[in-house]
Amino acid sequence: MPVPAATRRYLRKMLRGTLGLAIGATTAVAELFYLLFGGIALVVPAVRAPVFSGARALSEMERRRLEKYFGMENATDYTGRRAMAYLIPRCVVGLLTAAIFGLILMGGASGLIIGFQLLDGRSPGGDAPADWYDPVTTSLFGALLVFLSLQGLLGAATLDQKLAMSFFGPSKKEQLRRRVSELATSRAEVVEAVNGERRRIERDLHDGVQQRLVALGMLLGRARRAGDPGHASELLRQAHEESQRALEDLREVSWRVYPIALDSDGLHPALEALAERSGVPVHLRVDLPERPPAAIETVVYFVASEAVTNTIKHAAATRIAIEAEWDGDRVRVRITDDGTGGARESGGGLSGLAMRVAAADGEFTVDSPLGGPTVVTAVLPCG
């Protein structure tokens, strides 16, 4: 049975965080000696600047560790004196983490020894024969120790991150710089998304409606020149059918430009119409007791629409699932298919969706291993 994509992401995150904690526990030993000798050296005014410079180098190492293993960004505009002050509690947290890892190793070794004793028919920690309750009590106690160890690591990780945020949290200048950068990126993505929509509409009109109208004109011209009334009647029948197909294509293009159901009825009916028009069976689940803002509904709809279109064109899927629900003060839409997989966020229509979602300050992810399934997720803020 394949492991769900969300579970794989969570396990990778946990392993990466554990490695980051282990590295932090190791560096805490070096920071302890630096604080001991550096603190003594601070009484000499001439060496204060080098001591603060070294403290800043150690703090930068910790800042980069938190960024790499925990995805935590902090400002770099802090002084050496503040870095020295940060290393004191940071050293305590690192040594506490090292103690937790030490207890885990000791517990693991003890568990192996007790396990061998139980398999050998002896009671834990002695030579007396094992009773029936020894494996039960040992397993329960071991599970409790594992739970406490994991909670200890989670607590140490939280302390580590909050400590860095307290000392190196972005200054107002850094926050303003980041926001300006985000707005500049969003503006460029909005422009590119609009241009992409224009190109798509032009292709739909040129390859669909325009070709239908050309064929319609040719049929009407042939009907006018036909001398046989029966042949002219047949050509007019074909022209009528062609006009119907042209209307269907035009209706499809207008629906893809903007479905009027979004304004009149809301997101749920629009997604229901999308599911009905799909060539692949679509299971729809919408749990939105309150309507999101109109702009967010539009983005959610087009994410679902483009994802379904890509699935039908490229994935050879037999089933699609669309889920839209509230996630706190955000709307989450997830599109899953059982196709061949291999989709990439940077390819095809998905790149346009990523830009559209980013323009709304949302998050867009694609998880599509070879062989499937493909999961396209967008999370959009409504605040």
N, C-alpha and C positions, 0 to 999 in steps of 0.2 A: 504494500500500500504506500503510495507516494506521500512524502511529508508535505503538508500545506505550505504555500509560499510564505504566509504570515509567520508560521512557526519557524521556518528557516531563517527569515530575517531576524526574528527575536533571538534565536540561538546565536547567530553571528554577532549580534549586538552584545549579548551577554559575554561571549568569549572575548570579544574585543575589549569590553570594559574590564573584564578580569585581568587580561594582559596589561592594560593600562594601570590597574591598581598594583599589580606585582612590580611593575617598573617603578611606580611611585614609592612603594615600600623599600625598594633597593636604594633609590636616590635619597631617601630620608636619612639613611646612615651617613652618607657623605655630608648632607646638610647639617646633621648634628655636630660633626667634628668642625665644620666651617663656623657654625655659630659659637662653639666653645672657644676656638682660637681667634676667630674674627671679633667676637665680643670683647675679648681681652685686648686685642690690638686697637680697638676704637679709643682707648684711653690716650693713644698717641695721635695728636692732631695730624701729623704728616702722612699717616697711612690710612686715614679715614676714607679718602676718595677711592683708593684701590680696593678697600674692603667693600664699600658700597657698590663699586663696579662689579666685583665678583658676586655679590649678592644678587645683582640684577641679572648676571649671566645665569645663575642657578634658577632664578625666578622665570627667566625666559624659557629655560629648559622645561620647567613644570608647565608653563603656559602652552608650549607647543605639544606637550604630552596630552594635556586635557583637550586640546583642539583635535589631535589626531585620533585619540581613542574614545573620546566622549562627544566629539562634534561641538565643542564649546568654544566660542570665540570671545576673546577679551581684548581690551585696548592695550596698546603698547606704550602709551604716553604716561608712564609712571616713573618716579624717581628711584635712585638706588636706596635712599633711606626708607622709602615705602617697601621696597623689595626686601630689605633686611627685616622690617617689621613683619612682613608676610611669612618669611621663612620660619619664624618662631612657632606659630600655631601649625603651620604646614608640616614641620618636622614632627610635632606631636601626633598629628593625624597619620602621617606616613609610618611612624613607629607603631602606632595602634594597628594599622593595617598589616604591618609585618607580623605583629603578635597574632592576629587573627589567622594569617596564612600558616604560621607556625603551629597553632592549635589544630588547624585543619589537617596538616601533615601528620601531627602526632595522633589525631583521631583516626586518620586513615590507616596508619601503621598498627594502631591498637585494634582496629576493626579486623584487619587481616589476621592478626595473631589470635583474636577471639574466634574468628571464623574457623581457622585451622583446629583450634582446641575443640570446638563443637563438632566438627567433622570427625575428630579423633575419638569422640565419645566422652570428652572431659568437660567439666563445668568451666565457665569463663574464669580465668585467673587462678585456677587450682587444678589439683590432680583428682578431685572427687568425681565420680560419675555424673554426667549431665542429667538434670531432671527435665521433664517435658516442658516446663515453663521457661527454661533458660533461653532457648532460641527466640521465644516470643518476646520476653522482656528485653533481650539484647537488641532485637530488631526495632522495637518501639523506642528504646533509648537512643539507638543509632539514628533513627529517623528524626528524633527531636534534636540531636546534636547537628545533623545536616541542616535542618531548618534554621537553627540559631546561627550557624556559620554563614548561611546565605544572607540572613538578615543583617549579620555583622558586616559582611562585604557591601551590601546595599547601603547600609548606614555610613560606612567609611567613604563610599563613592559620593554620596550626597554631601557629606561634610567637606570632602575635597573640592567639589564643584562650588558649593556655596562660599567657601573660604576664598577661592580665587575670584569669584564674582564680587565679593565684598571688597577685596583689595584692588582688583584690576578691572572691575566692571567698566563698560564703556563710558567715557566722559561725555558731556553734552556735545562737545565739538565732534567727537567720534560718532556719536549717535546721529548728529546732523549730517555728517559726511556719508554715513552708510545710507541714510534715508534718501539723500540726493542721488546717490548711485543707484539705489533701487528704483527711484522714480524715472531716472534716465533710461534704465534698462526696460522698465515697464512701458515707457512711451515708445521706445524702438520696437518692442514686441507687439504693441497695439498696432502700430503702423504696418508692420510686416504681416500681422494677422489679417488686417483689412485688405492689404494688397493681395494676399493669398485667396481671400474670399472673392475678390473681384476677378482674379484669374480663373477660379473654379466656376464662377457664374458664366464667364465668357466661354469657357470650354463647354459647359452644359448647353448654352444657347447655340453655339456654333455646331457642335456635334449632334445635338438632338433636335431642338425646335427648328433651327434653320434648315437642316436637311429635310425634315418633314414638310416644311413650307415649300421648298424647292420641288420636291416630288409632287406636292399638291398642285403647284402651278403647272408642272409638266402634264399632269393628268387632265387638268382643265383645258390646257391648250390642245391636247390631242382630241378631247371631246368636241371642242369647237370645230376642228378640222374634219372630224369624222363624217363621212357621207351616209353611213348606215345608221339609222336610228337605234337599232339594237346594240350596235357596238358603242355608240355614243352613250346609251343608257348604262352599259356596263362600266364605261370609263367614269361616268358620273358617280356610280356606286362606289368604285374604288377611291375616287376623290373624297367622297363623304367619309369613308372609313379612314382615309389618311388624315382628314381634318380632325376626326375624333382622336386619333393617336397623337396628333400635334397638340391638341388641347390637353391630353393626359401628360405629355412631356412638359408642357408649359406649367401645368398645375404642380408637377413634381419639382420643377425648378423653383417655382415660387414658394413651395413648402420648404425646400432646403434653404432658401434665402432667409425666410422667417415664417414659421408656422403661426397662423393667426390664432390657433387654439391656445397658445401661450398667453396672449392678452385676454382673450375672452373667458377661458376656462381654467387656465393654470397649467402647471407642469405635469400633473398626473394624466389628464386627458391627452396632452401632447405626446407623452411617452407611450400611452396606450395606442394612439394612432401610429406611432413609429413601430411598435411591436406588430400591429396588424399588417402594416405594409411590408414587413421584412420577409424575405424569401426563406429565412431559417427560423424555426420555432424559437420564440423569445419568452422566457419566464420573467415577469415583471413584479417587483415588490417595491412599493413606495410608501414610506412611513414618515410623512411630513404633515403633522396635525396643523401646523401654521405655514402659510405660504412664505417662502423666502422672498427677498427683494427681486424685482423684475429682472434686473441685470444679472443676478446670480442664477435665476431660473433659465435665462437664455444660455448662459455658459454651460449649465448642467445638461440642458437639452442637446446642445451641439456636441458636447463630449460624448454623450450616449449615441447620438446619430452617426457621428463620424466613426466611432469605435465599431458600431454595428456594420456600417458600410465597409470598413476595412476587413472585418471578419468575413463577410460574405464574399468579398473579392479575393482574399488571399489565404484565409485560414483553413478552408475546407471543413468548417465546423458543422456539427449537426444540432447544436443547442447553444443558445446564448441566454445569459441571465443578467438582468439589469436591476440593481438595488440602489435606491436613493433614500437617505435617512438623515436625521439630525445627529450631529456629533458635538454635543455642547452647544456653542453658539456658531457652529459651522455646519455646512451641508456636505455630506460625503456621498459621492456616486461611484459605484463599482460595476464594471462590465466584465463578465467572465464568459469565456467560451471554451469548448472542448476541442479546439482545432489543433493544427500542427505546431503552433508556437513559433518561436524565433522572431517575434516582432521586436522592434527597437524604437525607443522614444525618438531617436534622431531620424527615423525613416518615414517616408510616405506622409500620410495625413496626420500621423501622431505628432510630428514636430509642430504642425500648426496648432494642434490642440494644446500642446505644452505651452506655446506662446500665448494662446488665448487665456489659459488658466493662470499663467504667471502675470498677465496683465491685470487680472483681478486679485492679485496678491494671494493666489492659492497655491496648492501643492499638487504636483502631477507625477505619478509613478507608473511604470510599466514593468510587470513581472511576467516574462514569457520564455521559459526554458524550452529548448528543442523538444518536440513531442507534446508540448502543452502541459497544463492549460495556460491560457493567457489571461492575465488580470490587469485591467486598466483602471486606475483609481485617481479620482480628483477630489480634493478637499478644499472647499471655498469658504472664506470667512464672510459672515453676514453682519458683523458689528460695524 
